[in-house]
Amino acid sequence: MKQLFYFIAAILLLCSTCPAQSQTQRTRLEKHVYTLASDSLQGRRAGSPDAEKARQYIEREWLDMGLKPLWDGTFRSAFELFGQSGYCNLVGLIEGSDPVLKQEYIIVGGHYDHLGVQNDQVYNGADDNASGTACVTEIARQLLARQSELKRSVIICAFDAEEIGLHGSSFLANTLKTKGMIDRVKLMMSVDMVGWLRQGGALELQGTGTLANGDNLTSPKSLGIDIPIRTKRFENSIFTATDTEPFAKKGIPTLAITTGIKSPYHKPEDDANLIDYEGLDRVTDYLAAFTLRLASTEGDLGSGKVAEKHRTKVPLLEAGLQVGYNSSWLQFPNAAFNGKSLSGLHGGLALQLNLGNTFSVHADLIYSLFRTPLPHIEQPFVSAFRMRQQAVLLPLTLQLNISNVSNRFFFNFGGYAAYLTAHDVYKPNTVDGPAVMKADLSYPAELGIAWGVGFRLGYHYEFRIYNLHALTPVYLSGVSAEPQYKSFPNHSTLSLAYYF
């Protein structure tokens, strides 16, 4: 009877212990988020005393679990911004066991700063990104418990100053490069906003295309984890960025990991009570198992591919399609007089030869319809007639690119040629009316100078404005008196292009 009692007691203890272990991680996650997203930390604005409070909390957690610093006996890696101190990453290391592979690194990081206080409202940033900081901390705890299984080393990061420009991750990437370590980083993961799994429907991994065999490596089924995931081969938003960017631009494979922006993104309502802690617990288990797999997989992890938004060099040759609107008018140099303008349309090809990131040779091959008002010979301020031209237009310009590779402004200067395929003068609002005005071109082709400005949005979309001033004249005359009026066509074009 006594043995039966002990047996039943042991079974009860075992049954109560297993869920308690799972609950322990969930409880810790909840504690991390509630602490970091509390009103007392005032939104953890980068460079503020409240960010320092967050750092102290994260440091205590890391020390208590036995995480080791990466450098100099301290987790702290301080940096300056705009001549001001007070900014600091926290960087830890879980060393791998393989004598060779432990010199390679997997980076798991998330930013801990947020927006602070604005208009007397605290932006606590529970999902953005107390959730990611909590997740990274518990991933580190799981990996430490299984450290003997790691072949590669794992760098654990809590980044500062993400919200004001990815400065913390940029500082770490540059520091690793300075120390000759960046080429040994085999993957960087940014865990950013992972607290709304239930509401978001899935954990999203952006950048699986930067990994060789990325879809198989990230499969939760093969890891034995029950979690819905959604993969994207590359990060493609040109309006948002996370801490992957400074590493991706150095050629490192990256994964941006999130449950999406269904939470009150950058709003005061982003509070700890709204977090899906059961989902956050599952996200943590999945990412810990995934990191363990990558840290234990031999061979190169990268595919050699990078997201378009993370390219640092433009391709040598680019081609695309364009459509646009134009307006045309005549300039009379002898009379210091410009005529009115009329609108037209054009469409065709856009071609660009890039001579590095700064200079390009740009050409357009488009078919254009130009319409130009003609003043009455005897009443020059009355636009009684219209000249209509159809032409194959070829502007060829040298382009100066400003700003980064994917989003940039540019200036153009050069020349253009237009071969006229059709040309007539007509009087509007009449049917087969008498021709009382004619326009004689000195050449069948129109030649002139071209200059313009524009901007590229991402790698695909471009908006361009050209001003075209003809150097070949048009002579206007009336049928009876035949007086000659020398004029020069002017065109302004607005084009939207899509590059393949």
C-alpha positions in Angstrom: 0.0 0.0 0.0 2.8 2.3 0.9 4.6 1.6 -2.4 1.4 2.3 -4.3 1.1 5.7 -2.4 4.6 6.7 -3.5 4.0 5.6 -7.1 0.8 7.7 -7.3 2.6 10.7 -5.6 5.4 10.4 -8.2 3.0 10.4 -11.1 1.1 13.4 -9.7 4.4 15.3 -9.2 5.6 14.4 -12.7 2.3 15.6 -14.2 2.4 18.8 -12.3 6.0 19.5 -13.1 5.8 19.2 -17.0 3.2 22.0 -17.5 4.9 24.0 -14.8 8.2 24.0 -16.8 6.3 25.3 -19.9 4.5 27.8 -17.8 7.8 29.0 -16.3 9.0 30.3 -19.6 5.6 31.9 -20.3 5.6 33.5 -16.9 9.1 34.9 -17.5 8.1 36.2 -20.9 5.1 38.0 -19.3 7.3 39.4 -16.6 9.8 40.7 -19.2 7.2 42.4 -21.3 5.3 43.9 -18.3 8.6 45.3 -16.9 10.0 46.7 -20.2 6.6 48.1 -21.3 5.6 49.6 -17.9 4.8 53.3 -17.5 7.7 53.6 -15.1 10.1 53.1 -18.1 8.4 55.9 -20.0 8.6 54.3 -23.4 12.4 53.5 -23.4 13.4 56.4 -25.6 16.9 55.9 -27.0 19.5 57.9 -25.1 17.2 58.5 -22.1 17.5 57.5 -18.4 14.5 55.2 -19.0 16.4 53.3 -21.7 19.2 52.8 -19.1 16.6 51.3 -16.7 15.7 48.8 -19.5 19.3 48.0 -20.0 19.9 47.3 -16.3 16.9 44.9 -16.3 18.1 43.0 -19.4 21.6 42.8 -18.0 20.4 41.3 -14.7 18.4 38.7 -16.6 21.3 37.7 -18.8 23.7 37.5 -15.8 21.3 35.4 -13.8 20.9 32.8 -16.5 24.7 32.6 -17.0 25.1 34.3 -20.4 28.6 35.6 -21.1 29.5 38.9 -22.7 31.0 38.9 -26.2 33.7 41.5 -25.4 35.7 43.0 -22.6 33.9 41.4 -19.7 30.7 43.5 -20.1 27.5 43.2 -22.2 27.6 46.9 -22.9 28.7 48.2 -26.2 28.3 52.0 -26.0 28.2 54.4 -29.0 27.6 58.1 -29.7 25.0 59.6 -31.9 24.9 63.2 -33.1 27.8 63.9 -30.7 25.8 62.7 -27.7 26.6 59.6 -25.5 24.0 57.5 -23.7 23.4 54.9 -26.4 24.3 51.3 -25.8 23.8 47.8 -27.2 23.9 44.8 -25.0 25.8 41.9 -26.6 26.3 38.4 -25.2 27.8 35.2 -26.5 26.9 31.5 -26.3 30.1 29.7 -27.5 29.8 26.7 -29.7 31.5 23.4 -29.0 33.1 22.6 -32.4 36.7 23.7 -32.4 36.4 25.1 -36.0 32.7 26.1 -36.3 32.6 28.0 -33.0 34.5 30.7 -34.9 31.3 31.3 -36.9 28.3 33.1 -35.6 24.5 33.1 -35.7 23.2 36.5 -34.5 19.8 36.7 -32.7 18.8 40.2 -31.9 15.9 42.6 -31.2 15.8 46.2 -30.3 14.7 47.3 -26.8 14.1 51.1 -27.4 10.8 52.7 -28.3 9.3 56.2 -28.8 9.3 57.5 -25.3 6.7 60.1 -24.3 4.9 62.2 -26.9 2.2 64.8 -26.3 2.1 63.7 -22.6 1.3 60.1 -23.7 3.6 57.1 -22.9 4.4 54.9 -25.9 5.1 51.7 -24.0 5.9 49.6 -27.0 4.9 46.2 -25.6 4.8 44.5 -29.0 7.3 46.9 -30.4 9.6 45.7 -29.1 9.4 44.5 -25.6 8.0 41.2 -27.1 11.1 40.7 -29.2 13.5 41.6 -26.3 11.7 39.1 -24.1 11.8 36.4 -26.8 15.5 36.9 -27.5 16.2 36.6 -23.8 14.4 33.3 -23.4 15.9 32.0 -26.6 19.3 32.6 -25.0 18.1 30.7 -21.9 17.1 27.6 -24.0 20.3 27.7 -25.9 22.4 27.8 -22.8 20.6 24.7 -21.5 21.6 22.9 -24.7 25.0 24.6 -25.3 26.8 21.3 -25.8 24.7 20.7 -28.9 25.8 24.0 -30.6 28.6 23.8 -33.1 28.6 27.4 -34.1 28.5 30.2 -31.6 25.4 32.4 -31.1 25.6 36.1 -30.5 22.7 37.5 -28.5 21.9 41.2 -29.0 19.6 43.8 -27.5 19.9 46.8 -29.9 19.5 50.4 -29.0 18.3 53.3 -31.2 16.5 51.2 -33.8 13.5 53.6 -33.8 15.6 56.6 -34.7 17.5 55.0 -37.6 18.8 51.4 -37.0 21.8 52.9 -35.3 22.4 50.1 -32.7 22.5 47.3 -35.3 24.6 49.5 -37.7 27.1 50.0 -34.9 27.4 46.3 -34.2 27.7 45.4 -37.9 30.4 48.0 -38.3 32.2 46.9 -35.1 32.2 43.3 -36.3 33.6 44.4 -39.6 36.3 46.4 -37.9 37.3 43.4 -35.8 37.4 41.1 -38.8 34.5 39.1 -37.7 31.7 40.1 -40.1 32.6 37.4 -42.7 32.1 34.7 -40.0 28.5 35.8 -39.4 26.4 33.1 -41.2 23.0 34.5 -40.4 21.4 37.5 -38.6 17.9 37.3 -37.2 15.9 40.4 -36.1 13.1 39.5 -33.7 10.9 42.5 -34.0 7.2 42.6 -32.9 6.4 38.9 -32.2 3.6 39.4 -29.5 0.5 39.0 -31.7 0.6 35.5 -33.1 -3.0 34.7 -32.5 -4.2 38.0 -34.1 -1.6 37.9 -36.9 -2.4 34.3 -37.8 1.2 33.3 -38.3 4.8 34.0 -37.5 6.3 35.6 -40.6 9.9 35.0 -41.7 11.1 37.4 -44.3 14.3 36.5 -46.1 14.2 32.8 -46.5 15.6 33.3 -50.0 18.9 34.5 -48.5 19.4 31.0 -47.0 20.3 27.9 -49.0 17.3 25.6 -48.8 15.6 28.2 -46.6 12.1 26.8 -46.8 13.1 23.4 -45.5 15.4 24.8 -42.8 12.5 27.0 -41.5 9.8 24.2 -41.6 8.3 24.0 -38.1 7.1 20.4 -38.8 10.7 19.3 -39.3 11.6 21.0 -35.9 8.7 19.3 -34.1 7.1 22.6 -33.3 3.4 23.3 -33.7 3.3 26.9 -35.0 1.9 28.5 -38.2 4.5 30.3 -40.2 4.4 32.4 -43.3 7.6 32.8 -45.3 8.8 35.5 -47.7 11.8 35.0 -49.8 13.0 38.6 -49.4 12.1 41.7 -47.4 10.4 43.9 -50.0 8.8 46.8 -48.2 10.5 50.1 -49.3 8.9 52.0 -46.5 9.9 50.0 -43.5 13.2 48.6 -42.1 14.4 46.5 -39.2 17.8 45.6 -37.7 18.5 43.2 -40.5 19.4 46.0 -42.9 22.9 46.9 -41.8 23.9 43.2 -41.9 22.1 42.5 -45.2 24.0 45.4 -46.8 27.2 43.7 -45.9 26.2 40.5 -47.7 25.0 38.6 -44.6 22.0 36.3 -44.9 19.2 37.7 -42.8 15.7 36.9 -41.5 13.2 39.5 -40.3 10.9 37.8 -37.9 7.6 39.2 -36.8 3.9 38.4 -36.2 3.0 41.6 -38.2 1.7 45.0 -37.4 -1.8 44.2 -36.4 -0.9 45.5 -32.9 -1.2 49.2 -32.1 2.0 49.9 -34.0 3.6 53.2 -32.8 0.5 54.1 -30.8 0.1 54.7 -27.0 -2.3 51.7 -26.9 0.6 49.2 -27.4 0.4 47.9 -23.9 1.5 44.6 -22.1 -2.1 43.4 -21.4 -2.7 43.0 -25.2 0.1 40.6 -25.8 -0.6 37.0 -26.8 1.7 35.3 -24.2 0.8 31.8 -25.3 1.7 32.7 -28.8 4.9 34.4 -27.7 5.8 31.2 -25.8 5.4 29.2 -29.0 7.4 31.7 -31.0 10.2 31.5 -28.5 10.3 27.6 -28.7 10.3 27.7 -32.4 13.1 30.3 -32.8 15.2 28.5 -30.1 14.9 25.2 -32.0 15.5 26.9 -35.3 18.6 28.7 -34.0 19.9 25.4 -32.6 19.4 23.7 -36.0 21.4 26.5 -37.8 24.1 26.5 -35.2 24.5 22.8 -35.6 24.3 22.6 -39.5 27.6 22.2 -41.2 28.4 23.9 -44.5 27.6 27.4 -45.8 24.1 28.6 -44.8 23.8 31.5 -47.3 22.3 31.3 -50.8 24.3 34.3 -52.1 21.1 36.2 -52.8 20.0 39.4 -51.2 16.8 41.4 -51.2 16.6 44.2 -53.8 16.1 46.7 -51.0 19.4 45.6 -49.5 21.6 45.9 -52.6 24.6 48.1 -52.2 25.4 48.2 -56.0 23.2 48.9 -58.9 23.2 46.4 -61.8 25.2 47.3 -64.9 22.2 47.5 -67.2 18.5 48.2 -66.5 15.5 48.1 -68.7 11.9 48.9 -68.2 8.6 50.1 -69.7 7.2 53.6 -69.3 4.1 55.7 -70.0 3.7 59.4 -69.6 2.1 62.7 -70.2 3.7 65.7 -72.0 2.9 69.3 -72.9 4.3 71.3 -75.8 4.5 75.0 -76.7 6.3 77.3 -79.1 9.0 79.8 -78.2 9.4 82.9 -80.5 13.0 84.2 -79.8 12.6 87.3 -82.0 9.5 88.4 -80.2 10.5 87.1 -76.7 7.1 85.4 -76.7 6.0 81.9 -75.6 2.8 80.3 -76.9 0.3 78.4 -74.8 0.7 74.7 -74.2 -1.3 71.6 -75.0 -1.1 68.1 -73.6 -0.1 64.8 -75.3 0.9 61.2 -74.4 3.9 59.0 -74.9 5.0 55.5 -74.0 7.9 53.1 -74.7 11.2 51.8 -73.2 13.5 53.1 -70.6 17.2 52.0 -70.7 20.0 52.7 -68.3 23.7 51.9 -68.2 25.1 52.4 -64.7 28.7 53.5 -64.4 28.8 52.7 -60.7 26.3 54.0 -58.1 26.8 57.7 -58.9 26.7 58.2 -62.6 24.5 56.6 -65.3 23.8 56.9 -69.0 20.1 57.0 -69.5 18.2 56.6 -72.7 14.5 56.5 -73.6 13.0 55.1 -76.7 9.4 56.3 -76.8 6.6 57.1 -79.3 5.1 60.5 -78.6 2.1 62.5 -79.6 2.9 66.2 -79.3 0.2 68.9 -79.7 1.1 72.5 -79.9 -1.2 75.6 -80.1 -0.3 78.0 -83.0 -1.0 81.7 -82.6 -2.9 83.5 -85.4 -0.6 85.4 -87.6 -2.6 88.7 -87.2 -3.7 88.0 -83.6 -0.7 86.4 -81.9 -2.4 86.0 -78.5 -5.2 84.0 -80.0 -4.5 80.2 -80.4 -6.6 79.6 -83.5 -4.7 76.6 -84.8 -2.9 73.5 -83.6 0.2 71.6 -84.7 0.1 67.9 -84.2 3.3 65.8 -84.4 3.8 62.1 -83.9 7.5 61.2 -83.4 9.9 58.5 -82.2 11.7 60.3 -79.4 15.1 59.5 -78.1 16.5 61.5 -75.1 20.1 60.5 -74.2 21.4 62.0 -71.0 24.1 61.7 -68.3 22.5 61.0 -65.0 23.8 62.0 -61.5 22.4 59.8 -58.7 22.0 61.1 -55.2 21.2 59.1 -52.0 21.2 55.3 -51.6 21.0 52.6 -54.3 17.3 51.6 -53.9 15.7 55.0 -53.2 17.5 57.8 -54.9 17.0 61.2 -56.6 18.8 62.0 -59.8 19.5 64.9 -62.2 19.9 64.5 -66.0 21.5 66.6 -68.7 22.1 65.8 -72.4 20.3 65.9 -75.7 17.4 64.4 -77.7 16.4 63.6 -81.2 12.8 63.1 -82.5 12.1 61.6 -85.9 8.7 62.9 -87.1 6.4 60.2 -88.4 3.4 62.5 -88.9 2.9 66.3 -88.9 -0.1 68.5 -89.6 -1.7 71.8 -88.8 -5.4 71.9 -88.2 -8.1 74.3 -87.0 -10.0 72.9 -84.1 -13.8 72.8 -84.0 -14.1 72.7 -87.8 -14.7 69.9 -90.3 -12.4 70.1 -93.3 -12.0 73.8 -92.8 -9.7 75.9 -95.0 -6.1 75.8 -94.0 -5.1 79.4 -93.2 -1.8 78.5 -91.4 1.0 76.2 -92.1 4.2 75.1 -90.3 7.4 74.3 -92.2 10.1 72.3 -90.5 13.6 72.9 -91.6 14.5 69.2 -91.0 12.3 66.0 -90.8 14.0 65.3 -87.4 13.8 67.5 -84.3 17.0 67.9 -82.4 17.6 69.7 -79.0 18.8 69.6 -75.5 17.3 67.8 -72.6 17.5 68.2 -68.8 15.4 66.8 -66.0 15.0 65.4 -62.5 13.4 62.4 -60.9 13.5 59.8 -58.2 13.6 56.0 -58.0 11.4 54.3 -55.5 12.9 50.9 -54.7 14.4 49.1 -57.7 11.3 49.0 -59.9 9.4 52.3 -59.9 10.7 55.6 -61.3 9.2 59.0 -61.8 11.0 61.4 -64.2 10.5 64.9 -65.5 12.2 66.1 -68.7 12.4 69.5 -70.3 13.2 69.4 -74.0 14.2 72.5 -75.9 14.5 72.1 -79.7 17.4 73.6 -81.6 15.7 73.0 -85.0 13.2 75.7 -85.9 9.6 75.7 -87.1 8.6 78.4 -89.6 5.0 79.6 -89.3 3.2 81.4 -92.1 -0.2 82.4 -93.4 -1.3 81.0 -96.8 -1.9 84.4 -98.4 0.8 86.8 -97.2 3.4 84.1 -96.4 5.2 86.0 -93.7 7.7 83.8 -91.9 7.7 83.5 -88.1 10.6 81.5 -86.7 9.8 79.5 -83.6 11.3 76.6 -81.5 9.2 73.8 -80.0 9.5 73.1 -76.3 8.3 70.0 -74.6 7.9 68.9 -71.0 7.4 65.2 -70.2 6.3 63.4 -67.1 7.0 59.6 -67.1 6.3 56.7 -64.8 8.6 53.7 -65.5 8.7 50.2 -64.2 12.1 48.4 -64.4 12.3 44.6 -64.6 
